């Protein structure tokens, strides 16, 4: 439906018409998801991606002109990095009780667009309502897990969960040992939370951060699962968390800056 040459011409014209400097960029590929009415532009590199987005203004104008629901830009480099992580994680879960996630990893290898198969009856995980609480719960539901939710008291009042004691820092850096003990008391083998790693096996319990495990960024997770800010936070811990996310390529710097600004105003 859309060629990369046509998209490049439109971007150049939008930049020129709105006083943006002419900058070189290369579009590697364009993919259109007709079912979801979403256009995915795959830039050659991160600098090409930045030129195409144009501080969000250019890409916003492009979406308006094309009259489609959403336009998203990725860099080929980021997708290559994601692919290598996914292939490694596919090997890590082979012959383990997490092997049911293989179809999800295989679907992510073809991203974008995101087309997950429907999975059912894969057990009970303990889901800790950490910063990306909706993504943690949403992931569990989408892969056929019946989540038992726990969270620090008074942090996500709109989300159903069993409250537990803990520090606000745990919203960003979950207490592995505390959660492992809760899981083992309930005979649960999978814990899902915003851990600082993608996957760790601890005493036959899997500690899983699905966003890191599948290399899904904050922007994508927000649209795929939804997002709700916690009502109480540890500001220093949040800054450390966001800096780590940006460094790993899982959060755009503009999203990170907006979240930090929100936190500082609280």
Secondary structure, 3 states (H helix, E strand, C coil): CCCHHHHHHHHHHHHHHCCCCCCCCCEEEEEEECCCCEEEEEECCHHHHHHHHCCCHHHHHHHHHHCCCEEEEEEHHHHHHHHHHHHHHHHHCCCCCCHHHHHHHHHHCCCCCCCCCCCCCCCCEEEECCCCHHHHHHHHHHCCCCCEEEEECCCCCCCCCEEECCCHHHHCCCCHHHHHHHHHHCCCCEEECCCCCCEEEECCEEEECHHHHCCCCHHHHHHHHCCCCCCCCCHHHHHHHHHHHHHCCCCCHHHHHHHHHHHHHC
